[in-house]
Amino acid sequence: MLDEFADVSVVMPAYNAAATVERALASIAAQSVKPKEVIVVDDGSADDTVARVAAMAGRMNGVSLRLFRQRNLGAGAARNRAVAVATGHWLAFLDSDDEWLPAKLERSLAVSEAGDLIMSSHNLFNVSPAGETLNDSRARWLRNPDDPYRTLFLRGFISSSTVLVRRDAVVAAGGFDVTLRSAQDYELWLAVLAKAGKRFETFADPLLRYTLAPDGITSRIDRKVACSLAILRRHMGVLKQLPGPVLAPVLLRLLIIHYEAVQGYRARGETLAALGQVLRLPLRAAEMLLRLPVATGERPDFLAQLEPQAEEVPLCAA
């Protein structure tokens, strides 16, 4: 039987989140099995995010609420700060504009403990002005449950706000890569799964309401391509160290990166930009073939590179 308060630290980065952060925190306070602490890291917000978080201090139903402030360094750096100070055996992640359903932690802990897992995730609802739709992440995991790393390598399917992961696994991996301007979470989950092997599961319960960005897949395409290529350059070295084929998944991943970019540019009506991605594909394939023999998969310890300029904000429960 699970205790009312579980050995879980919830990590929440927040940037200009005044409109949504109280709702996100309230969804944590409403959990059927509550975490022992929530760590919010304000990433240099210009609105009253800090005040909204502070207002929740007496409304967390016994859950310890901690608040840190740092200059604007990005979500990865904010998450790393929270991971560094977290005291829980497990880490759960919730973005400040998302919300958990009440059984999220109870079910994640039950699945993880029953399967002796290092990490788990689950299905979710995508929320947009048009309504809610089911995102069936489990269907992707079921394509190859014995090797989730390779499934994730080809195309991301893990939403960070669904993740429950052992803190020691995140620390061993080195935390979030703050040099990546996007897809930091995708890259970290790859690093964790490379060592976790089969000890990961995506289960079917949709226990998150995930707020879709208004511009969706058509935003920041160049940034996404650049970060995806950087991740590919690193993780094809990891792929070499694991059983199974290497060249075919590397080239297939490269093709998927460019296909998604072309689709995004076409959705924006930018035909020349889409054509540019098509023309770059052979050159980038040649680059990957040249890099592959020397790729090592080495990953820096980003948690060891935390900047010291962060302060904990004292909170007083009302």
C-alpha positions as CSV (number, residue, x, y, z in Angstrom):
1,M,0.0,0.0,0.0
2,L,1.5,3.4,-1.0
3,D,2.0,6.0,1.7
4,E,0.0,9.2,1.3
5,F,3.3,11.1,0.7
6,A,5.7,9.4,-1.7
7,D,9.4,9.8,-2.0
8,V,9.0,11.9,-5.1
9,S,10.4,15.4,-5.9
10,V,8.4,17.2,-8.6
11,V,10.5,19.4,-10.9
12,M,8.7,22.5,-12.4
13,P,10.5,25.1,-14.5
14,A,8.6,28.4,-14.9
15,Y,9.0,31.3,-17.2
16,N,6.4,34.0,-17.4
17,A,3.9,31.4,-16.2
18,A,1.7,33.6,-14.0
19,A,-1.5,32.7,-16.0
20,T,-1.1,28.9,-15.5
21,V,1.4,28.0,-12.7
22,E,-1.3,28.0,-9.9
23,R,-3.4,25.5,-11.9
24,A,-0.4,23.3,-12.4
25,L,0.5,23.3,-8.7
26,A,-3.1,22.7,-7.7
27,S,-3.1,19.5,-9.8
28,I,-0.1,18.3,-7.8
29,A,-1.8,19.2,-4.5
30,A,-4.9,17.1,-5.7
31,Q,-2.9,13.9,-6.2
32,S,-4.3,10.8,-4.6
33,V,-0.7,10.0,-3.6
34,K,1.2,13.2,-3.1
35,P,4.9,13.9,-3.6
36,K,6.9,15.0,-0.6
37,E,8.1,18.2,-2.4
38,V,7.7,20.4,-5.4
39,I,10.6,22.5,-6.6
40,V,9.7,25.4,-8.8
41,V,12.6,27.2,-10.5
42,D,11.6,30.6,-11.9
43,D,13.8,31.2,-15.0
44,G,14.0,35.0,-15.0
45,S,10.3,35.7,-15.4
46,A,9.2,39.3,-16.1
47,D,5.6,38.8,-14.9
48,D,4.4,37.9,-11.4
49,T,5.1,34.1,-11.6
50,V,7.0,34.3,-8.3
51,A,4.1,35.9,-6.5
52,R,1.6,33.3,-7.9
53,V,3.8,30.4,-6.8
54,A,4.2,32.0,-3.3
55,A,0.5,32.3,-3.1
56,M,0.2,28.5,-3.3
57,A,2.4,27.9,-0.3
58,G,-0.5,27.3,2.0
59,R,-2.6,25.4,-0.5
60,M,-0.5,22.4,-1.3
61,N,-2.2,19.9,1.1
62,G,1.0,19.2,3.0
63,V,3.3,19.0,0.1
64,S,6.5,21.0,0.6
65,L,6.8,23.8,-1.9
66,R,10.3,25.2,-2.7
67,L,10.9,28.2,-5.0
68,F,14.2,29.2,-6.6
69,R,14.9,32.2,-8.8
70,Q,17.7,32.4,-11.4
71,R,18.4,34.6,-14.4
72,N,16.9,33.5,-17.7
73,L,19.0,30.4,-18.7
74,G,16.3,28.2,-20.3
75,A,14.2,25.3,-19.1
76,G,17.0,22.8,-19.1
77,A,19.1,24.9,-16.7
78,A,16.0,25.4,-14.5
79,R,15.3,21.7,-14.4
80,N,19.0,21.0,-13.6
81,R,18.8,23.4,-10.7
82,A,15.8,21.5,-9.3
83,V,17.3,18.1,-9.9
84,A,20.5,19.2,-8.0
85,V,18.5,20.2,-4.9
86,A,15.9,17.5,-5.0
87,T,15.8,15.0,-2.1
88,G,13.4,12.4,-3.5
89,H,14.3,8.9,-4.7
90,W,12.0,9.6,-7.7
91,L,11.8,12.6,-9.9
92,A,8.6,13.7,-11.7
93,F,8.3,16.5,-14.1
94,L,5.4,18.9,-14.7
95,D,5.6,22.0,-16.9
96,S,4.0,25.1,-15.6
97,D,1.3,25.2,-18.3
98,D,0.3,21.5,-18.0
99,E,-1.8,19.7,-15.3
100,W,-1.8,16.2,-14.0
101,L,-5.0,14.1,-13.4
102,P,-5.4,13.1,-9.8
103,A,-4.1,9.5,-10.1
104,K,-0.9,10.3,-12.0
105,L,1.6,9.7,-9.3
106,E,-0.2,6.8,-7.7
107,R,-0.3,4.9,-11.1
108,S,3.2,5.9,-12.1
109,L,4.6,4.6,-8.8
110,A,2.6,1.4,-8.9
111,V,3.7,0.6,-12.5
112,S,7.3,1.5,-11.8
113,E,7.6,-0.4,-8.6
114,A,5.8,-3.5,-9.9
115,G,8.1,-3.7,-12.9
116,D,11.3,-2.6,-11.1
117,L,11.6,0.2,-13.6
118,I,14.1,3.0,-13.8
119,M,11.7,5.2,-15.7
120,S,8.1,5.3,-16.9
121,S,5.8,7.5,-18.9
122,H,2.1,7.3,-19.9
123,N,-0.5,8.5,-22.3
124,L,-1.9,12.0,-22.3
125,F,-4.5,14.4,-23.6
126,N,-3.4,17.1,-26.0
127,V,-5.3,20.3,-25.2
128,S,-6.0,23.0,-27.7
129,P,-8.8,25.5,-28.4
130,A,-10.4,22.8,-30.5
131,G,-10.7,20.5,-27.5
132,E,-8.9,17.4,-26.1
133,T,-7.5,14.5,-28.1
134,L,-5.8,11.4,-26.9
135,N,-2.0,11.1,-27.5
136,D,-1.4,7.3,-27.6
137,S,2.3,7.3,-26.6
138,R,2.0,3.6,-25.5
139,A,1.4,2.5,-29.0
140,R,4.8,3.8,-30.0
141,W,6.5,2.0,-27.0
142,L,4.7,-1.2,-28.0
143,R,6.5,-1.3,-31.3
144,N,9.6,-2.5,-29.6
145,P,9.2,-2.8,-25.8
146,D,12.4,-4.8,-25.5
147,D,14.5,-1.9,-26.9
148,P,12.8,1.5,-26.2
149,Y,16.0,3.4,-26.8
150,R,15.9,2.5,-30.5
151,T,12.2,3.4,-30.7
152,L,12.9,6.8,-29.1
153,F,16.0,7.3,-31.2
154,L,14.0,7.4,-34.4
155,R,11.2,9.6,-33.1
156,G,10.3,11.1,-29.8
157,F,7.2,9.9,-28.0
158,I,7.8,10.7,-24.3
159,S,6.2,13.9,-22.9
160,S,8.3,15.1,-20.0
161,S,5.3,15.9,-17.9
162,T,4.4,12.2,-17.9
163,V,7.9,11.0,-16.8
164,L,8.7,9.4,-13.4
165,V,12.4,8.5,-13.2
166,R,14.9,7.6,-10.6
167,R,16.9,10.6,-9.5
168,D,20.2,8.6,-9.5
169,A,19.6,7.7,-13.2
170,V,19.2,11.4,-14.1
171,V,22.3,12.3,-12.1
172,A,24.4,9.5,-13.6
173,A,23.4,10.7,-17.1
174,G,24.4,14.3,-16.3
175,G,21.1,16.1,-16.4
176,F,19.7,18.2,-19.2
177,D,22.0,19.5,-22.0
178,V,21.7,23.3,-21.6
179,T,23.5,23.8,-24.9
180,L,20.4,22.6,-26.8
181,R,17.8,25.2,-27.4
182,S,15.1,22.6,-28.0
183,A,14.7,18.8,-27.5
184,Q,16.7,18.8,-24.2
185,D,14.2,16.4,-22.7
186,Y,14.2,14.0,-25.7
187,E,18.1,13.9,-25.5
188,L,18.1,13.2,-21.7
189,W,15.5,10.4,-22.0
190,L,17.7,8.8,-24.7
191,A,20.7,9.0,-22.3
192,V,18.7,7.4,-19.5
193,L,17.2,4.7,-21.7
194,A,20.6,3.8,-23.1
195,K,21.5,2.4,-19.7
196,A,18.0,1.4,-18.5
197,G,17.3,-1.0,-21.3
198,K,14.0,-2.8,-20.8
199,R,13.4,-1.2,-17.4
200,F,11.1,1.4,-19.0
201,E,7.4,1.3,-19.8
202,T,4.8,3.7,-21.3
203,F,1.5,2.7,-19.8
204,A,-1.9,3.4,-21.2
205,D,-3.6,5.7,-18.6
206,P,-4.0,9.2,-20.0
207,L,-3.0,11.1,-16.8
208,L,-1.8,14.5,-18.2
209,R,-3.5,17.4,-19.9
210,Y,-0.8,18.8,-22.1
211,T,-1.3,22.3,-23.5
212,L,-0.3,22.6,-27.2
213,A,1.5,25.7,-28.2
214,P,-0.7,27.9,-30.5
215,D,1.8,27.7,-33.4
216,G,2.4,24.0,-33.0
217,I,4.9,22.2,-35.3
218,T,5.4,25.2,-37.5
219,S,7.4,27.2,-34.9
220,R,11.2,27.4,-34.7
221,I,11.9,24.8,-37.4
222,D,15.5,25.8,-38.0
223,R,16.2,25.6,-34.3
224,K,14.6,22.2,-34.1
225,V,16.6,20.9,-37.0
226,A,19.9,22.1,-35.6
227,C,19.3,20.6,-32.2
228,S,18.0,17.3,-33.7
229,L,21.2,17.0,-35.8
230,A,23.4,17.7,-32.7
231,I,21.6,15.0,-30.8
232,L,22.0,12.6,-33.8
233,R,25.7,13.3,-33.9
234,R,26.0,12.4,-30.2
235,H,23.7,9.4,-30.0
236,M,24.9,7.6,-33.1
237,G,28.0,7.0,-31.0
238,V,25.7,5.5,-28.3
239,L,24.0,3.4,-30.8
240,K,27.3,1.8,-31.8
241,Q,27.7,0.5,-28.3
242,L,24.4,-1.3,-28.2
243,P,23.3,-4.5,-29.9
244,G,21.7,-4.2,-33.3
245,P,22.2,-2.3,-36.6
246,V,23.7,1.2,-36.6
247,L,23.9,2.7,-40.1
248,A,20.2,2.1,-41.1
249,P,18.7,3.8,-38.0
250,V,21.1,6.7,-38.3
251,L,20.1,7.4,-41.9
252,L,16.5,6.8,-41.1
253,R,16.6,9.3,-38.2
254,L,18.3,11.8,-40.5
255,L,15.5,11.3,-43.1
256,I,12.8,11.8,-40.4
257,I,14.4,15.0,-39.2
258,H,14.3,16.4,-42.8
259,Y,10.9,15.1,-43.5
260,E,9.4,16.8,-40.4
261,A,11.2,20.1,-41.4
262,V,9.9,20.0,-44.9
263,Q,6.3,19.4,-43.6
264,G,6.7,22.2,-41.2
265,Y,7.9,24.7,-43.8
266,R,5.2,23.6,-46.2
267,A,2.6,24.2,-43.5
268,R,3.9,27.8,-43.3
269,G,3.9,28.2,-47.1
270,E,7.7,28.5,-47.2
271,T,8.4,26.4,-50.3
272,L,12.0,27.6,-50.8
273,A,12.9,26.7,-47.2
274,A,11.3,23.3,-47.7
275,L,13.3,22.7,-50.9
276,G,16.5,23.8,-49.0
277,Q,16.0,21.0,-46.5
278,V,15.6,18.5,-49.4
279,L,18.8,19.7,-51.0
280,R,20.8,19.6,-47.7
281,L,19.8,16.0,-47.0
282,P,22.5,14.3,-49.2
283,L,25.2,16.6,-47.8
284,R,24.1,15.8,-44.2
285,A,24.0,12.1,-44.9
286,A,27.6,12.3,-46.2
287,E,28.6,14.2,-43.0
288,M,27.0,11.5,-40.8
289,L,28.8,8.8,-42.7
290,L,32.1,10.6,-42.1
291,R,31.4,11.2,-38.4
292,L,30.0,7.7,-37.6
293,P,33.4,5.8,-37.3
294,V,34.7,8.3,-34.7
295,A,31.4,9.0,-32.8
296,T,31.8,8.1,-29.2
297,G,28.5,9.1,-27.6
298,E,30.3,10.9,-24.8
299,R,28.0,13.2,-22.8
300,P,29.2,16.0,-20.5
301,D,28.0,16.2,-16.9
302,F,25.7,19.2,-17.2
303,L,24.7,19.0,-13.5
304,A,28.3,19.7,-12.6
305,Q,28.2,22.9,-14.6
306,L,25.4,24.7,-12.7
307,E,25.8,28.4,-12.4
308,P,25.9,29.5,-8.7
309,Q,23.6,32.5,-9.3
310,A,20.3,31.1,-8.0
311,E,18.5,32.0,-4.8
312,E,15.9,30.1,-2.8
313,V,12.8,32.3,-2.1
314,P,11.5,31.8,1.5
315,L,7.8,30.8,1.4
316,C,5.4,31.2,4.3
317,A,2.3,29.0,4.4
318,A,-0.8,31.1,5.1
